[in-house]
Amino acid sequence: MALEANGEFFKGRGAQVNSHNKFLKVKYVADHIEGLDEPMLQNGKTQFFNETPRTIVSKSNSPDINHMHSINPYQGCEHGCIYCYARNSHEYYGFSAGLDFERKIVVKRNAPELLEAYFNQRNYQPSPIVLSGNTDCYQPIERELEITRRMLQLFLQYRHPVSIITKNNLVLRDTDILTELAKYNLIHVNISITTLDEQLRQKLEPRTVTSIGRLTVIQKLSDKGIPVRVMTAPIIPGLNSNEMPDIIKAAANRGAVAAGFTMVRLNGSIGEIFTDWIHKTFPDRAEKVLNLIRECHDGKLNDSEFGRRMSGDGEVAESIQQLYRLACKRYLADREMPGYDLTLFTPKRGRQITLF
């Protein structure tokens, strides 16, 4: 869908501005718009930039995300989710966390080769790796490039545990590999559903699959014996917080075995981008929503406090946490994600044939 200016709102994208990149000393501005032949933000075509990293697995030591190992074959994301915490990382590439994040996608074509080298490190011990710790590994360009699929083939070949986070039904393309991984207890799939309200989904996540489409993904994967968790994330108080029980119920009815949630937090440039967006999209309740978010994060839109940043605190946050606990107890009782089997890992370095 092309980006079109309709008054002050750009259709087909989540962000409505290109926020300033704090790492740049200069920037383009439109102080005298009447002097330009065309609006600066008119071009809606997505651009792709190749990166050739030396390593592909990132390690997080944050105490509230369990020392996660992750791979992101793409940086930036065409899905355009307005709340996405990954927007800030785009600034390290010299881009904006706003419209640039959705229109300028960095591609790591050598990710599978780097992953195989990682598996064959001397003394390497397997630990689950998450695909999409930052941006979705199944965004639209993956249909053509198949970087994620080639990595999944390696996870299966090496019998290495992997977890996927996505909101795109393109994951169904790889059902054949995921089914084999599930036979060895080597796969968890996490499907994000933020809302069941299609009108709200189109505004929050303009280039994503519908909620019905994602529920269908859960059912099709579950029917193949692939364990699926529904992620009700992020919860935005005053916007989608009342939907959590309905989302978990709908996912459970389609075979999900677990659920998770995170509270929205608007760190870095995301605060500016989200504030601009909600005033343009929901002007009648914009300040109410922003104030509810602040109530969950010690009076601020941003929150980096470990232990609080993911779930929030205060009365509003506690009511949402209680809603989540009750929904899980009611709809997911006696269900859980299966444990990974870490004993099956078979690196090539352990398969050499001796001459003697």
Helices and strands as residue ranges (DSSP letters): E 4-6, E 9-11, G 33-35, E 47-50, E 57-59, E 69-71, E 74-75, G 85-93, H 99-103, E 104-107, H 111-119, E 129-131, H 142-145, H 147-157, E 162-166, G 169-174, H 175-183, E 187-192, H 198-204, H 211-223, E 228-235, G 241-243, H 244-253, E 258-263, H 270-281, H 286-296, H 315-331, G 348-350
